[in-house]
Amino acid sequence: MEEKPQVHVPRVKLGSQGLEVSRLGFGCGGLSGIYNKPLSHEVGCSIIKETFNRGITLFDTSDVYGVDHDNEIMVGKALKQLPRDKIQLATKFGCFMLDGVSIGVKGSPEYVRKCCEASLKRLDVDYIDLYYQHRVDTSVSIEDTMGELKKLVEEGKIKYIGLSEASADTIRRAHAVHPITAVQMEYSLWTREIEDDIIPLCRELGIGIVAYSPLGRGFFAGKAVVESLPSESILVCVTKQI
């Protein structure tokens, strides 16, 4: 495998558990049509490889991105063309499509394990660096969900645990079961609620924060002013069905 010279991107410790990542990460969901027309795996893989060559090593996906888990499959193909030991791979579980329109949330221990095993197979990797609960299932004790995630860490199937869009109370309770490495929250110029309680709590507990949609879902990059969502976007298709 031939590696191109990388552009220097600063690295940062994400949380206090030992995970080191590029300061900028790459959210892969858009490659499978969240805001745009889904890309072919060939084009998507080329974008992921070029992103790595530009110095990004943290790649974020989820088992709910794309039709039939398309995004994890694409990312897995791209990883075969990159040095795995230099990549920090993050994926998520907990959200699923109920009827092609609405999204369900599940966090039972059995579901946690089932999702992890399936993601490992689709990504075709031996371990996941950072495994997030995508959304918290309030019908299941967070202690039960975390208990199974802790077992997956002990088995070497995941290295670090993360939570996405969790409350301060949930984060604290989860962290008491097993250290949380990162909390992923929407954070931008127009979404700043986490400054009130989430950021102070994460500082107290030594948890890193991964800000998603820092450009306001494209609005602050100017594209939203001049572009509309293509008809093939998953968001447009779901809206039409509703």
Secondary structure, DSSP 8 states (H G I E B T S, - for coil): ----------EEE-SSSS-EEESSEEE-GGGGTSSS----HHHHHHHHHHHHHTT--EEE--TTSSGGGHHHHHHHHHHTTS-GGG-EEEEEESEEESSSSSEEE---HHHHHHHHHHHHHHHT-S-EEEEEESS--TTS-HHHHHHHHHHHHHTTSEEEEEEES--HHHHHHHHHHS---EEEEE-BTTB-GGGTTHHHHHHHHT-EEEEE-TTTTTGGGTHHHH----TTSHHHHHHHH-
